[in-house]
Amino acid sequence: MQTLTSAVAAIASALVLFLPPTYGLVVYIAALAWYPPYLALSVGTIDFTVRRIVILAILAKLFLQTDLPSRFKLILLDKLVIAYFVAEIISGAVTTQSLMAFLENRSGAVFDMLLPYFAVRLIMINKHQYLMLLKAILIIAAPLAIIGFYQCLTGENPVGFLQEYSTWGGGHPYNPMARHGLYRADVTFSHPIMFGLFFAMFGPVCVGLFSEKKGNKVLCSLGIALMGIGVFSSMSSGPFLAALSATIFIAFYRYRRYWKPALVVVILMCGIVEIISNRHFYDVLGDFTFSSRTAWYRSRLISVALAKGGMSGHWLTGFGQVDPGWGPKIDGRDHTDLVNQYLLILCSYGLVGLIPFIAVIVAALKIIFEVLRAAKSDSDTWLTWCLLGTLLGLLCAFMSVSLFGQPTTVFYMILGFVGSLPLIIYGNSQVGSLNEVVK
């Protein structure tokens, strides 16, 4: 499979170098979605997946063939994203037993997170590019969702045999995972949860395409419907929670002027559950998941980590990239499944890592709110609202799932969309005043 991976990477990189930058991002997302991440090229101690090679081609294109880097202006969100990575390295250097192994791990994270984020920031400079990219995402996702639905119904994955050739060894024949009489689709992804998250993350963003007055509403509706089918095919609660939260928020668009009373109602409802029930509000939410057993585990994980002394002695820099040993305290298992993005960061890097991560989220939300406040047309407001819905849906889902694989990259691309939002909505005409807010 090394030869096949090399050929796919070479073809994708060549396309990137010959196509305009926005189409280069399309090629990158296609490589991310359609080629399995467990097939990679090992160069020394670093494994290069196809998307890692393609992102290098995109950056080479940008710096050697365009003037986009010279026009780029660093904003607060960019600085905080960099600060978050630096904080991880500082924290990891304190807790790790093998500094070189840790630095190699973070080098891979740079390829999967930092570089895609800045590629989006450099390329997305107007609304036309953004809408074109969203349309391309629908096209890329459509066949993936169809194959996923087929796998969900039959248990057969047409590309499942590729798992036997995993670069990291331990390859095994494809074995379908059943749930509620169906099967959990993963197709080219390493886990059904990550497969579903791909659609749950990109789907709500693409709903913004309905802002186009001359757009093809039928094809757009079909593409969004297939995104929903992709989420369902994973048979996973995390993607379902992300998609449901985003959908509810986007559906609230017409009543957005009442957001303050709505927020108060939500807080009161959670408070009432805490007072009159013997369970936390997030325990009750678990009743609406695919599996009450896994929902209980997620709730117990939070309690053990935060209230039962799980983080005792490790609040500042965390445990590092090792198991914190909470499994026996939760349900007797011999390992800890950190199915919570916030706890994953806290456990791995402590408050040194979690605080910058929260700062990144706050800065992203600030940009969106400022753009919403300055929006002068309903189409601009809708486009921004859908991006906000995507981010809020993810923030909710992070309580029950942690990112790895392709969705990690998608998350940072979405943050890149947010960073470029003033340019996407206003171009260069009104972005100056907004930059004063986001610098």
C-alpha positions in Angstrom: 0.0 0.0 0.0 3.0 2.3 0.2 3.0 2.5 -3.6 -0.7 3.4 -3.7 -0.4 6.0 -1.0 2.6 7.6 -2.8 0.7 7.7 -6.0 -2.4 9.2 -4.5 -0.3 11.8 -2.6 1.6 12.7 -5.8 -1.5 13.1 -7.9 -3.3 15.2 -5.2 -0.2 17.4 -4.7 0.2 17.9 -8.5 -3.5 19.0 -8.7 -2.9 21.5 -5.8 0.1 23.0 -7.6 -1.7 23.5 -10.9 -5.1 24.6 -9.5 -6.1 27.9 -7.9 -5.6 27.9 -4.1 -9.3 27.5 -3.3 -9.5 24.4 -5.4 -6.4 23.2 -3.7 -8.4 23.2 -0.4 -11.0 21.1 -2.2 -8.4 18.6 -3.2 -7.2 18.6 0.4 -10.6 17.9 1.9 -11.2 15.2 -0.7 -7.9 13.5 0.3 -8.9 13.9 4.0 -12.3 12.3 3.5 -11.7 9.7 0.8 -8.3 8.2 1.7 -7.9 6.2 5.0 -5.5 7.9 7.6 -4.2 4.5 8.7 -2.3 4.2 5.3 0.7 6.5 5.5 4.3 6.9 4.4 6.9 6.6 7.1 9.8 9.1 6.8 12.2 8.5 9.6 10.1 8.6 12.8 7.3 10.7 11.3 4.3 9.2 9.5 3.0 11.2 6.5 -0.6 10.6 5.6 -1.8 11.8 2.3 -3.4 14.9 3.8 -0.1 15.8 5.5 1.7 15.7 2.2 -1.1 17.6 0.4 -1.0 20.4 3.0 2.7 20.9 2.3 1.8 21.2 -1.4 -0.8 23.8 -0.5 1.6 25.9 1.5 4.3 25.6 -1.2 1.7 26.8 -3.7 0.8 29.8 -1.5 4.3 30.9 -0.8 5.9 30.3 -4.2 3.1 31.2 -6.6 0.8 33.7 -4.9 1.0 37.0 -3.0 -1.5 35.8 -0.3 1.1 35.4 2.5 2.2 39.1 2.0 -1.4 40.2 2.3 -2.1 38.2 5.5 -2.7 40.0 8.7 -2.2 38.2 12.0 -5.2 38.6 14.4 -5.8 37.6 18.0 -7.3 34.2 17.1 -4.2 33.3 15.1 -2.0 34.2 18.0 -4.1 32.2 20.5 -4.0 29.1 18.3 -0.2 29.4 18.2 -0.2 30.0 22.0 -2.2 26.9 22.6 0.3 24.7 20.7 3.2 26.4 22.6 1.4 25.8 25.9 1.0 22.1 25.0 4.7 21.8 24.3 5.6 23.5 27.5 3.3 21.3 29.5 4.3 18.1 27.7 8.0 18.9 28.2 7.4 18.9 32.0 5.4 15.6 32.1 6.8 13.4 29.4 9.5 10.8 30.0 10.7 10.9 26.4 10.9 14.4 25.1 11.9 13.4 21.5 8.9 11.1 21.2 6.6 13.9 22.5 8.0 16.4 20.0 7.5 13.9 17.2 3.9 13.6 18.3 3.4 17.4 18.3 5.1 17.7 14.9 2.4 15.5 13.5 -0.2 17.7 15.3 1.3 20.7 13.5 0.5 19.1 10.1 -3.0 18.0 11.1 -4.1 21.2 13.0 -1.9 24.3 12.7 -1.1 24.1 9.0 -4.7 23.5 7.8 -5.9 26.3 10.1 -3.4 28.8 8.5 -4.0 27.4 5.0 -7.7 28.4 5.4 -6.8 31.7 6.9 -4.5 32.5 3.9 -6.9 31.4 1.2 -10.4 32.4 2.3 -10.5 36.1 1.5 -14.0 36.5 0.0 -17.5 35.2 0.1 -17.3 33.7 -3.4 -14.5 31.4 -2.4 -16.2 30.4 0.8 -19.5 29.5 -0.9 -17.7 27.6 -3.6 -15.8 25.6 -1.0 -19.0 24.7 0.8 -20.6 23.4 -2.4 -17.5 21.3 -3.0 -17.7 19.9 0.5 -21.3 18.8 -0.2 -20.1 17.0 -3.4 -17.2 15.4 -1.5 -19.4 14.2 1.3 -22.3 12.8 -0.8 -20.7 9.6 -2.0 -19.1 9.0 1.4 -22.6 9.3 3.0 -24.1 6.9 0.5 -21.4 4.3 1.1 -21.8 4.8 4.8 -25.5 4.2 4.6 -24.9 1.1 2.6 -22.5 -0.1 5.3 -24.9 0.8 8.0 -27.6 -1.4 6.5 -25.5 -4.3 5.3 -22.4 -4.3 7.5 -20.3 -4.4 4.4 -17.6 -1.8 3.9 -16.3 -1.7 0.3 -12.9 -0.4 1.4 -12.8 -2.2 4.7 -10.1 -4.6 3.4 -7.6 -1.7 3.6 -7.5 -2.0 7.4 -5.4 -5.1 7.0 -2.6 -2.9 5.6 -2.4 -0.3 8.4 1.0 1.4 8.5 1.3 1.0 12.2 0.9 -2.7 12.2 -1.8 -4.7 13.9 -3.8 -4.7 10.7 -6.9 -6.9 10.9 -9.7 -7.9 8.6 -12.7 -5.6 8.7 -15.2 -6.5 11.4 -18.5 -4.7 11.4 -19.7 -3.1 14.6 -23.4 -3.7 15.3 -25.8 -1.5 17.2 -29.7 -1.6 17.4 -29.9 -4.0 14.5 -27.8 -1.9 12.2 -24.1 -1.4 11.7 -21.8 1.5 12.6 -20.4 2.9 9.4 -16.7 4.1 9.3 -15.8 3.7 5.5 -12.4 5.4 5.3 -12.3 6.7 8.9 -10.6 5.0 11.8 -13.8 4.9 14.0 -17.5 5.3 13.4 -17.6 8.3 15.8 -15.1 10.2 13.7 -17.0 9.2 10.5 -20.2 10.7 11.9 -18.4 13.8 13.2 -17.2 14.6 9.7 -20.8 15.2 8.6 -21.9 16.7 11.9 -19.1 19.3 11.6 -19.3 20.2 7.9 -23.1 19.8 7.5 -24.3 22.8 9.6 -21.7 25.0 7.9 -23.0 24.0 4.5 -26.6 25.0 5.5 -25.3 28.5 5.0 -25.5 27.9 1.3 -29.2 28.7 1.5 -28.2 32.3 1.8 -27.7 32.4 -1.9 -30.7 33.7 -3.6 -29.8 32.2 -7.0 -28.5 28.9 -5.6 -29.9 25.6 -6.5 -32.0 24.9 -3.4 -33.0 21.4 -4.5 -29.4 20.1 -4.9 -28.4 21.9 -1.7 -31.2 20.3 0.2 -30.2 16.9 -1.1 -26.6 17.5 -0.1 -27.6 18.5 3.4 -29.9 15.5 3.7 -27.0 13.2 2.8 -25.0 14.9 5.5 -27.7 13.9 8.0 -27.6 10.3 6.6 -23.9 10.3 7.2 -24.4 11.3 10.8 -27.1 8.6 11.3 -25.0 5.9 9.6 -22.3 6.2 12.3 -24.9 5.2 14.9 -22.9 7.3 17.4 -24.1 9.6 20.1 -21.4 12.2 19.8 -22.0 13.1 16.2 -25.8 12.9 16.8 -25.4 15.4 19.7 -23.3 17.8 17.6 -25.7 17.7 14.7 -28.8 18.0 16.9 -27.4 20.9 18.9 -26.4 22.8 15.7 -29.8 22.1 14.1 -31.7 23.4 17.1 -29.6 26.5 17.2 -29.9 27.2 13.4 -33.7 26.6 13.6 -33.8 29.4 16.2 -32.6 31.9 13.6 -36.0 33.5 13.1 -36.3 34.1 16.8 -32.7 35.2 17.4 -33.7 38.5 18.9 -34.9 36.5 21.9 -31.6 34.8 22.6 -31.2 36.2 26.1 -34.5 34.9 27.4 -33.8 31.6 25.7 -30.4 31.3 27.3 -32.0 32.1 30.7 -34.6 29.4 30.2 -31.9 26.8 29.3 -29.9 27.7 32.4 -33.0 27.5 34.6 -33.9 24.1 33.2 -30.4 22.7 33.9 -30.6 24.3 37.4 -34.0 22.7 38.1 -32.7 19.3 37.1 -29.8 19.7 39.5 -32.1 20.7 42.3 -35.0 18.3 42.0 -33.3 15.3 40.5 -30.7 13.0 42.0 -28.8 13.2 38.7 -26.8 16.0 37.0 -28.3 17.6 34.0 -25.7 16.0 31.7 -26.8 12.6 33.1 -30.4 13.3 31.9 -29.2 14.3 28.5 -27.7 10.8 28.3 -31.2 9.3 28.1 -31.4 10.7 24.6 -28.3 8.9 23.3 -27.9 5.6 21.4 -26.6 3.9 24.4 -27.5 4.6 28.0 -24.5 2.6 29.2 -21.9 4.7 27.4 -23.8 7.9 28.4 -23.4 6.8 32.1 -19.7 6.2 31.5 -19.3 9.8 30.1 -21.1 11.2 33.1 -19.1 9.2 35.6 -15.9 10.2 33.8 -16.6 13.9 34.5 -17.4 13.1 38.2 -14.2 11.1 38.7 -12.0 13.7 37.0 -13.4 16.8 38.6 -15.2 15.8 41.8 -13.6 12.5 43.0 -9.9 13.7 43.0 -9.0 12.4 39.6 -6.9 15.5 38.7 -5.5 15.8 42.2 -1.8 16.7 42.0 -2.0 17.2 38.2 -4.1 20.3 37.7 -1.3 22.5 36.4 0.4 20.4 33.7 -1.8 17.2 33.6 -0.6 13.6 33.3 1.0 13.9 29.9 0.2 11.5 27.2 -0.4 8.5 29.5 -3.5 6.9 31.0 -4.5 8.7 34.2 -5.7 5.5 35.7 -9.4 6.5 36.2 -10.8 3.3 34.5 -11.1 1.2 37.7 -12.8 4.1 39.5 -15.4 4.5 36.8 -16.5 1.0 35.8 -13.6 -1.3 36.6 -12.1 -1.3 33.1 -8.3 -1.4 32.9 -8.0 1.8 30.9 -9.5 5.3 30.7 -11.5 6.2 27.6 -11.3 10.0 27.6 -14.5 10.6 25.6 -14.6 14.3 26.5 -12.5 16.9 24.6 -12.2 19.3 27.5 -11.1 16.5 29.9 -8.7 15.1 27.3 -6.9 18.4 27.1 -7.0 18.9 30.9 -5.8 15.4 31.6 -3.0 15.6 29.0 -1.8 19.2 29.5 -3.5 20.5 32.7 -4.8 24.0 33.0 -1.7 25.1 31.1 -3.3 23.6 28.0 -7.0 24.0 28.8 -7.0 27.7 29.5 -5.4 28.6 26.1 -7.9 26.3 24.4 -10.8 28.0 26.1 -9.3 31.3 25.0 -9.2 30.2 21.4 -13.0 29.3 21.6 -13.8 32.7 23.3 -11.9 34.6 20.6 -13.6 32.7 17.9 -17.0 33.4 19.4 -16.1 37.1 19.8 -15.4 37.4 16.0 -18.7 35.7 15.1 -20.7 38.0 17.4 -19.0 41.1 16.1 -19.7 40.1 12.5 -23.3 39.3 13.4 -23.7 42.7 15.1 -22.3 44.5 12.0 -24.1 42.4 9.3 -26.2 44.5 6.9 -28.1 41.8 5.0 -30.1 38.8 6.0 -28.0 36.5 3.8 -24.8 37.6 5.6 -26.4 37.1 9.0 -27.6 33.6 7.9 -24.2 32.6 6.7 -22.6 33.7 9.9 -25.4 32.1 12.0 -24.8 28.7 10.5 -21.1 28.9 11.3 -21.9 29.9 14.8 -24.3 26.9 15.0 -21.6 24.6 13.9 -19.2 25.8 16.6 -21.8 25.7 19.3 -22.9 22.2 18.3 -19.3 21.1 18.6 -18.8 22.7 22.0 -21.8 20.7 23.2 -20.6 17.5 21.6 -17.1 17.9 23.2 -18.8 16.9 26.5 -19.2 13.4 25.1 -16.5 12.9 22.5 -12.9 13.8 22.0 -11.3 14.4 18.6 -8.8 12.3 16.7 -8.1 11.6 13.0 -9.8 13.6 10.3 -12.3 15.6 12.5 -9.4 17.1 14.4 -8.3 18.7 11.1 -11.9 19.7 10.3 -12.2 21.5 13.6 -9.2 23.7 12.9 -10.4 24.4 9.4 -13.7 25.6 10.9 -11.7 27.8 13.3 -10.0 29.1 10.1 -13.3 29.9 8.6 -14.1 31.9 11.8 -10.8 33.8 11.6 -11.5 34.7 7.9 -15.2 35.5 8.5 -14.8 39.3 8.4 -13.2 39.0 4.9 -15.7 36.4 3.8 -18.6 38.6 4.7 -17.3 42.0 3.9 -14.2 41.5 1.7 -11.8 44.4 2.1 -14.4 47.1 2.2 -15.5 47.1 5.8 -13.0 44.7 7.4 -10.8 47.4 8.8 -13.2 48.4 11.6 -13.8 44.7 12.4 -10.1 44.0 12.6 -9.8 46.5 15.5 -12.1 44.0 17.4 -10.3 40.8 16.4 -6.7 41.9 16.5 
